[in-house]
């Protein structure tokens, strides 16, 4: 269910996630006003005692419980078993850690340890674990239906609205009060401020079908999120864009407190710049644009400090550039929402954004910045040459154009 207000989007839904070369698996996305959470389902058990384990990233598997100390709480609780793969320790993801790293995390975990584990149905032979392969239980139709090949417990998990489930299986050891919980656990958190998202294969004009990725300002990526339909994909993109836009506007208000009236920020946002060199491997590269005062700034990354504004990749005077929103007949490739910026030197910069709303927001911002700058400067004089004579051309936005001899200051063509 979606809960929407005028100022933010809150949205939760099930999607597929492809991370690297792994097979796609089900995740739950939860969008809050300032963060995108990617969650996966895990079976949770709790233990308070140290134990010995085998496996680790050096063996391309999670660390696995191979021994449990007798008469300790871990054994007496009946909640932990030989063959369990350790996925998290007190919320720390250790599934890809080396054995020694996991041991160190356990040593530093304190007296109370919360483990997220999953049973290895088929463990590597070198562990020689006494695992039972005769379990006939299968996931219910309402469960996620997906699991890692190494962490497939074959357990019957009955759906419950609060995301906790009682687990039972005749082939597992039992003890009085045995209880397991199935929960959505955070897999990745993406802060939305200054984040960017894209449906395109990076650097190209190839759009993924019903899929996108979100990249945080520090480079952390969601992976490829695959939606169930085109409509679902558009809804997610629009909701994410709305929250990013709201955060950006709020951030601009805070930053503008440090700048004088004639240096206020009008716009900040990500786009993709098309490379002018056709031999480049990447046709498009992420670019951060900002309209502040009299200038258009082109950054490689969002400016955070006042000093960052002096380190822009390129800077253009707003009143000396022209922006054009491109029609379909003007597009250079399969990217749709595009615009160009032509500088006073004749240089054409070609940009692409993801959504029509992004394009409309840029157009409004550029018009606003141009109007404010024209209103501020009122008139501008340029040097020019007319019939081999050095001339001056004054553009007065109230009265018109004046052309005069640069040496004598005599008006030669009258006021237009």
C-alpha positions as CSV (number, residue, x, y, z in Angstrom):
1,X,0.0,0.0,0.0
2,X,1.2,3.5,-0.8
3,X,0.8,6.4,1.7
4,X,1.2,9.7,-0.1
5,X,1.2,13.3,1.1
6,X,1.8,16.6,-0.7
7,X,5.4,16.8,0.5
8,X,6.8,13.3,0.4
9,X,6.3,9.8,-0.9
10,X,6.2,6.7,1.3
11,X,6.1,3.4,-0.7
12,X,6.6,-0.3,0.0
13,X,6.7,-3.1,-2.4
14,X,8.2,-6.4,-3.6
15,X,10.8,-6.4,-6.5
16,X,13.6,-8.5,-7.8
17,X,17.2,-7.5,-7.2
18,X,20.2,-8.4,-9.3
19,X,23.4,-7.6,-7.6
20,X,26.5,-8.3,-9.7
21,X,26.5,-11.8,-11.2
22,X,24.1,-13.3,-8.7
23,X,20.7,-14.6,-9.9
24,X,17.9,-12.1,-9.2
25,X,16.2,-12.6,-5.8
26,X,13.1,-11.1,-4.1
27,X,13.6,-8.1,-2.0
28,X,11.3,-5.6,-0.3
29,X,11.8,-1.9,-1.1
30,X,10.7,0.7,1.4
31,X,10.9,4.3,0.5
32,X,10.9,6.9,3.2
33,X,11.3,10.7,2.8
34,X,15.1,10.6,3.1
35,X,16.1,7.0,2.5
36,X,15.5,3.9,0.3
37,X,15.7,0.6,2.2
38,X,16.3,-2.7,0.4
39,X,15.4,-5.6,2.6
40,X,15.7,-9.4,2.3
41,X,14.0,-12.1,4.3
42,X,16.0,-14.0,6.8
43,X,15.3,-16.6,9.6
44,X,16.4,-15.1,12.9
45,X,17.6,-17.0,16.0
46,X,19.2,-15.6,19.2
47,X,22.1,-17.0,21.1
48,X,24.3,-15.6,23.9
49,X,27.2,-18.0,23.9
50,X,30.4,-18.2,21.8
51,X,30.8,-21.2,19.5
52,X,33.3,-22.5,17.0
53,X,32.6,-22.2,13.3
54,X,34.0,-23.2,9.9
55,X,33.9,-21.8,6.4
56,X,34.2,-18.1,5.4
57,X,34.8,-16.0,2.3
58,X,38.0,-17.8,1.6
59,X,35.9,-20.9,0.9
60,X,33.2,-18.9,-1.0
61,X,30.5,-19.7,1.6
62,X,29.3,-18.0,4.7
63,X,30.9,-19.0,8.0
64,X,29.1,-22.1,9.2
65,X,28.5,-23.4,12.8
66,X,30.4,-26.7,13.1
67,X,30.5,-27.1,16.9
68,X,28.3,-25.9,19.8
69,X,29.7,-26.0,23.3
70,X,27.8,-28.5,25.5
71,X,25.6,-27.3,28.3
72,X,25.9,-23.7,27.2
73,X,23.0,-21.3,26.5
74,X,23.5,-21.8,22.7
75,X,22.7,-25.5,23.0
76,X,20.2,-25.3,25.8
77,X,18.1,-22.8,24.0
78,X,17.5,-25.2,21.1
79,X,17.7,-22.3,18.7
80,X,21.1,-22.8,17.1
81,X,22.3,-25.9,15.2
82,X,25.3,-27.3,13.5
83,X,25.1,-26.4,9.8
84,X,23.6,-22.9,10.4
85,X,25.3,-20.3,8.2
86,X,26.0,-17.0,10.0
87,X,24.6,-14.1,8.0
88,X,24.6,-11.3,10.6
89,X,26.0,-10.6,14.0
90,X,24.2,-7.9,16.0
91,X,23.0,-6.5,12.7
92,X,26.5,-6.6,11.0
93,X,26.4,-8.4,7.7
94,X,29.2,-11.0,7.8
95,X,28.1,-13.4,5.0
96,X,31.0,-12.4,2.8
97,X,33.6,-12.0,5.6
98,X,36.6,-14.3,6.1
99,X,36.5,-16.7,9.0
100,X,38.9,-14.7,11.1
101,X,36.9,-11.6,10.6
102,X,33.7,-13.3,11.8
103,X,35.5,-14.6,14.9
104,X,36.7,-11.1,15.7
105,X,33.2,-9.7,15.3
106,X,31.9,-12.3,17.7
107,X,34.7,-11.5,20.3
108,X,33.6,-7.9,20.2
109,X,29.9,-8.6,20.2
110,X,29.4,-8.3,24.0
111,X,27.5,-10.5,26.4
112,X,24.3,-10.6,24.4
113,X,24.6,-11.7,20.8
114,X,21.8,-11.6,18.2
115,X,22.5,-13.9,15.2
116,X,20.9,-14.0,11.8
117,X,21.4,-17.5,10.5
118,X,20.2,-19.8,7.7
119,X,20.5,-23.5,7.5
120,X,22.9,-25.0,4.9
121,X,21.0,-27.9,3.3
122,X,24.1,-28.9,1.3
123,X,27.3,-28.0,3.1
124,X,30.8,-28.3,1.5
125,X,32.3,-31.7,2.0
126,X,35.3,-30.4,3.9
127,X,33.1,-29.3,6.8
128,X,31.7,-32.9,7.2
129,X,28.6,-31.7,8.9
130,X,26.0,-34.3,10.0
131,X,23.1,-32.7,8.1
132,X,19.8,-34.3,7.5
133,X,18.7,-34.3,3.8
134,X,15.3,-36.0,4.3
135,X,13.3,-32.9,5.1
136,X,10.2,-32.9,3.0
137,X,8.9,-29.5,3.9
138,X,8.6,-26.9,1.2
139,X,8.0,-23.1,1.2
140,X,4.3,-22.1,1.2
141,X,2.9,-20.2,-1.8
142,X,2.8,-17.0,0.4
143,X,6.5,-17.2,1.4
144,X,9.2,-15.5,-0.7
145,X,9.9,-18.7,-2.7
146,X,13.5,-17.7,-3.2
147,X,16.7,-18.5,-1.3
148,X,20.4,-18.7,-1.8
149,X,21.6,-22.1,-3.2
150,X,23.8,-22.3,-0.1
151,X,21.2,-21.2,2.3
152,X,18.1,-23.2,1.3
153,X,16.6,-24.6,4.4
154,X,13.5,-26.1,2.9
155,X,11.5,-24.9,5.9
156,X,7.8,-24.2,6.0
157,X,7.3,-20.5,6.8
158,X,3.7,-19.5,7.2
159,X,3.0,-15.8,6.2
160,X,2.0,-13.4,9.0
161,X,1.3,-9.7,8.6
162,X,3.9,-8.7,11.2
163,X,6.6,-10.5,9.3
164,X,7.3,-13.1,12.0
165,X,6.6,-16.8,11.6
166,X,6.6,-19.9,13.7
167,X,8.8,-22.5,12.1
168,X,8.5,-26.3,12.4
169,X,10.1,-29.2,10.7
170,X,10.1,-32.8,11.7
171,X,13.7,-33.4,10.6
172,X,15.1,-30.6,12.8
173,X,16.1,-31.1,16.5
174,X,13.4,-29.9,18.8
175,X,13.2,-28.6,22.3
176,X,10.4,-27.1,24.5
177,X,9.6,-23.6,23.4
178,X,11.5,-23.7,20.1
179,X,10.6,-20.7,18.0
180,X,12.0,-19.1,14.9
181,X,11.2,-15.8,13.3
182,X,11.2,-14.8,9.7
183,X,11.8,-11.0,9.2
184,X,12.7,-8.5,6.6
185,X,16.2,-7.5,7.4
186,X,18.0,-4.4,5.9
187,X,20.3,-5.4,3.1
188,X,21.2,-2.0,1.9
189,X,20.3,1.6,2.8
190,X,20.5,4.4,0.3
191,X,20.4,8.0,1.6
192,X,18.4,10.0,-1.0
193,X,20.0,13.5,-0.6
194,X,22.0,14.0,-3.8
195,X,21.3,10.4,-4.9
196,X,20.8,9.7,-8.6
197,X,18.8,7.0,-10.4
198,X,18.8,5.7,-13.9
199,X,17.0,3.2,-16.1
200,X,19.9,3.2,-18.6
201,X,22.8,0.8,-18.8
202,X,25.7,3.0,-17.5
203,X,27.3,5.2,-20.1
204,X,24.9,4.2,-22.9
205,X,21.5,5.0,-24.4
206,X,20.2,1.5,-23.7
207,X,17.2,1.6,-21.4
208,X,16.5,-1.4,-19.1
209,X,13.0,-2.8,-19.3
210,X,11.1,-2.1,-16.1
211,X,14.3,-1.8,-14.1
212,X,16.5,0.9,-12.6
213,X,19.2,1.5,-10.1
214,X,19.8,4.1,-7.4
215,X,23.3,5.4,-6.6
216,X,24.0,7.3,-3.4
217,X,26.3,10.3,-3.3
218,X,29.1,8.1,-1.9
219,X,28.8,5.7,-4.8
220,X,26.9,2.9,-3.0
221,X,24.5,1.3,-5.5
222,X,21.2,-0.6,-5.0
223,X,22.0,-3.0,-7.8
224,X,19.5,-3.5,-10.6
225,X,15.9,-3.3,-9.2
226,X,13.5,-5.2,-11.5
227,X,9.8,-4.2,-11.1
228,X,6.8,-6.3,-11.9
229,X,5.5,-4.0,-14.7
230,X,6.2,-0.8,-16.6
231,X,3.6,1.0,-14.5
232,X,5.2,-0.2,-11.3
233,X,8.6,1.0,-12.5
234,X,7.3,4.4,-13.4
235,X,5.6,4.7,-10.0
236,X,8.8,3.9,-8.2
237,X,10.9,6.3,-10.2
238,X,8.4,9.1,-9.8
239,X,8.2,8.5,-6.0
240,X,12.0,8.4,-5.6
241,X,12.3,11.5,-7.8
242,X,9.8,13.4,-5.7
243,X,11.6,12.6,-2.4
244,X,15.0,13.5,-3.9
245,X,13.5,16.8,-5.2
246,X,12.0,17.7,-1.8
247,X,15.3,16.9,0.0
248,X,17.2,19.0,-2.6
249,X,14.8,22.0,-2.2
250,X,15.2,21.8,1.6
251,X,19.0,21.6,1.3
252,X,19.0,24.6,-1.1
253,X,17.1,26.7,1.5
254,X,19.7,25.9,4.1
255,X,22.7,26.6,1.8
256,X,21.2,29.9,0.6
257,X,21.3,31.3,4.2
258,X,25.1,31.6,3.7
259,X,24.8,33.4,0.3
260,X,23.8,37.0,-0.5
261,X,20.6,37.7,-2.5
262,X,22.4,37.9,-5.8
263,X,24.2,34.6,-5.2
264,X,21.2,32.4,-4.4
265,X,20.9,28.8,-5.7
266,X,17.9,28.3,-8.0
267,X,18.6,24.7,-9.1
268,X,20.7,21.6,-8.2
269,X,20.4,18.1,-9.7
270,X,22.0,15.2,-11.5
271,X,21.9,14.6,-15.2
272,X,23.9,12.7,-17.8
273,X,26.3,14.6,-20.1
274,X,26.9,13.2,-23.6
275,X,30.6,13.0,-24.4
276,X,31.7,15.0,-27.4
277,X,34.4,12.5,-28.3
278,X,32.8,9.7,-30.3
279,X,35.7,7.3,-29.4
280,X,34.8,7.4,-25.7
281,X,33.9,4.0,-24.2
282,X,31.2,5.8,-22.2
283,X,28.9,7.9,-24.3
284,X,27.3,9.4,-21.2
285,X,28.7,10.4,-17.8
286,X,27.0,11.6,-14.6
287,X,27.1,15.3,-14.2
288,X,25.8,17.6,-11.4
289,X,24.4,20.9,-12.6
290,X,23.7,23.9,-10.4
291,X,22.2,27.4,-11.2
292,X,23.4,29.9,-8.7
293,X,23.4,33.7,-9.0
294,X,24.8,34.6,-12.5
295,X,26.3,31.2,-13.3
296,X,25.6,27.7,-14.4
297,X,28.0,25.3,-12.7
298,X,28.9,21.9,-14.0
299,X,30.3,19.6,-11.3
300,X,31.6,16.0,-11.1
301,X,30.0,15.7,-7.7
302,X,27.6,17.8,-5.6
303,X,29.1,20.9,-3.9
304,X,29.0,20.4,-0.2
305,X,31.2,23.3,1.2
306,X,31.6,26.9,0.1
307,X,35.0,26.0,-1.2
308,X,33.5,23.3,-3.6
309,X,31.8,26.1,-5.6
310,X,35.2,27.3,-6.7
311,X,36.2,23.9,-8.1
312,X,33.5,23.4,-10.7
313,X,34.5,21.6,-13.8
314,X,33.0,24.4,-15.9
315,X,31.2,27.6,-15.3
316,X,29.0,29.7,-17.6
317,X,27.3,33.1,-17.3
318,X,23.6,32.5,-17.4
319,X,23.0,35.6,-19.6
320,X,25.5,34.4,-22.2
321,X,24.2,30.9,-22.8
322,X,21.1,29.5,-24.5
323,X,19.2,26.4,-23.4
324,X,17.1,24.4,-25.8
325,X,14.7,21.6,-24.9
326,X,15.0,19.0,-27.7
327,X,12.1,17.5,-29.7
328,X,12.2,13.9,-30.8
329,X,13.5,15.0,-34.2
330,X,16.5,16.7,-32.6
331,X,17.6,13.7,-30.4
332,X,21.0,12.1,-31.1
333,X,20.1,8.6,-29.9
334,X,17.5,6.6,-27.9
335,X,17.6,8.8,-24.8
336,X,14.3,10.8,-24.7
337,X,14.4,13.7,-22.1
338,X,17.3,15.8,-23.4
339,X,18.4,19.4,-23.7
340,X,21.4,21.4,-24.9
341,X,23.2,24.4,-23.6
342,X,25.1,26.6,-26.1
343,X,27.8,28.8,-24.6
344,X,29.0,32.1,-25.9
345,X,32.0,30.4,-27.5
346,X,29.7,28.2,-29.6
347,X,30.3,25.1,-27.5
348,X,27.2,22.8,-27.4
349,X,26.7,20.7,-24.3
350,X,24.2,17.8,-24.5
351,X,22.4,16.6,-21.4
352,X,19.9,13.8,-20.6
353,X,17.6,13.4,-17.6
354,X,15.4,10.5,-16.6
355,X,11.9,11.8,-16.4
356,X,9.7,14.3,-18.1
357,X,9.2,16.0,-14.7
358,X,13.0,16.4,-14.4
359,X,13.1,18.1,-17.7
360,X,10.2,20.4,-16.8
361,X,11.9,21.3,-13.5
362,X,15.2,22.1,-15.3
363,X,13.4,24.3,-17.9
364,X,11.5,26.3,-15.2
365,X,14.7,26.7,-13.2
366,X,16.7,28.0,-16.2
367,X,14.0,30.5,-17.1
368,X,13.9,31.7,-13.5
369,X,17.7,32.1,-13.2
370,X,17.8,34.0,-16.5
371,X,15.0,36.3,-15.5
372,X,16.6,37.1,-12.1
373,X,20.0,37.8,-13.7
374,X,18.5,40.0,-16.4
375,X,16.6,41.9,-13.8
376,X,19.8,42.3,-11.7
377,X,22.2,43.6,-14.4
378,X,19.7,45.7,-16.3
379,X,22.3,46.5,-19.1
380,X,25.5,45.0,-20.5
381,X,28.0,46.4,-23.0
382,X,30.1,44.2,-25.4
383,X,33.0,45.0,-27.7
384,X,32.3,44.2,-31.4
385,X,33.7,45.1,-34.8
386,X,31.6,46.8,-37.5
387,X,33.3,47.4,-40.9
388,X,36.7,47.1,-39.4
389,X,35.9,49.6,-36.7
390,X,36.0,48.8,-33.0
391,X,32.5,49.4,-31.7
392,X,30.6,49.1,-28.4
393,X,27.2,47.4,-28.2
394,X,25.1,48.1,-25.1
395,X,22.1,46.0,-24.4
396,X,19.7,47.8,-22.1
397,X,16.9,45.5,-21.0
398,X,14.6,48.5,-20.4
399,X,15.3,50.7,-23.4
400,X,16.9,48.5,-26.1
401,X,20.2,48.4,-28.0
402,X,22.8,51.1,-28.5
403,X,25.8,50.8,-30.9
404,X,28.6,53.4,-30.6
405,X,32.2,54.0,-31.7
406,X,34.5,52.7,-29.1
407,X,37.0,55.6,-29.5
408,X,34.7,58.6,-29.8
409,X,31.6,57.2,-27.9
410,X,29.5,58.6,-30.8
411,X,26.3,56.7,-31.4
412,X,26.4,55.4,-34.9
413,X,23.2,53.5,-35.5
414,X,20.8,55.1,-33.1
415,X,18.8,53.6,-30.4
416,X,16.7,50.6,-31.4
